[in-house]
């Protein structure tokens, strides 16, 4: 989230496309309990704040990020489940 580079196109860095791909990946794995547990247990892959920010970004009409509605819904639910799971740990 804090990664900034000059001329991102020079490096073929597409942050919006990367976010959509990550949202889709997490949405596809959201139903797997072992996946949810592993995400929460890996501090490098999960923080409540990062997932909340991702939810905010995909719901913003100003950002121009297009995620399939079913994947958006799955990701939002996953973010809530992960936050709850982390609170129990």
C-alpha positions in Angstrom: 0.0 0.0 0.0 2.9 2.3 0.5 4.8 1.1 -2.5 5.3 4.0 -4.9 7.4 4.1 -8.1 8.0 6.6 -10.8 6.8 5.6 -14.2 5.1 2.4 -13.2 4.3 1.6 -16.8 8.0 1.2 -17.4 8.0 -1.8 -15.1 4.6 -3.0 -16.3 3.3 -2.3 -12.8 -0.5 -2.2 -12.8 -1.7 -1.8 -9.2 -5.4 -1.8 -10.1 -5.1 -5.0 -12.1 -3.0 -6.5 -9.3 -5.7 -5.6 -6.7 -8.5 -7.2 -8.8 -6.4 -10.3 -9.2 -5.8 -10.6 -5.5 -9.5 -9.9 -4.7 -10.5 -12.7 -7.1 -7.9 -15.1 -5.7 -9.0 -14.5 -2.1 -12.7 -14.7 -3.1 -12.1 -18.1 -4.8 -10.4 -19.4 -1.7 -12.7 -17.8 0.9 -14.8 -20.9 1.5 -11.8 -23.0 2.7 -11.4 -22.9 6.4 -7.7 -23.9 6.3 -7.1 -21.0 3.9 -8.7 -18.5 6.3 -6.7 -19.9 9.3 -3.4 -19.7 7.3 -4.0 -16.2 6.2 -4.7 -14.9 9.7 -1.7 -16.8 11.1 0.7 -15.3 8.6 1.4 -11.7 9.7 3.0 -10.9 6.3 -0.3 -11.7 4.4 -2.9 -10.3 6.7 -3.8 -7.1 8.6 -7.3 -5.9 9.5 -6.5 -2.5 8.1 -5.2 -3.7 4.8 -8.3 -5.8 4.1 -10.6 -3.0 5.3 -8.8 -0.6 2.9 -9.2 -3.1 0.0 -12.9 -3.4 0.7 -13.2 0.4 0.7 -11.3 0.7 -2.6 -13.4 -1.9 -4.4 -16.6 -0.2 -3.2 -15.4 3.2 -4.3 -16.9 4.4 -7.6 -14.0 6.9 -7.9 -11.3 4.3 -8.1 -12.5 2.7 -11.3 -11.8 -0.9 -10.1 -14.1 -3.5 -11.5 -14.6 -6.7 -9.5 -17.4 -9.2 -10.3 -20.2 -8.6 -7.8 -20.0 -12.2 -6.5 -16.3 -11.9 -5.9 -16.8 -8.5 -4.2 -19.4 -10.0 -1.9 -17.2 -13.0 -1.1 -14.2 -10.8 -0.4 -16.2 -8.5 1.9 -17.5 -11.6 3.9 -13.9 -13.0 4.0 -12.6 -9.7 5.4 -15.1 -9.9 8.2 -14.5 -13.6 8.9 -10.7 -13.0 9.0 -11.1 -10.1 11.4 -13.3 -12.2 13.7 -10.9 -15.2 13.4 -8.0 -13.0 14.4 -9.8 -11.7 17.4 -10.3 -15.2 18.6 -6.6 -16.1 18.3 
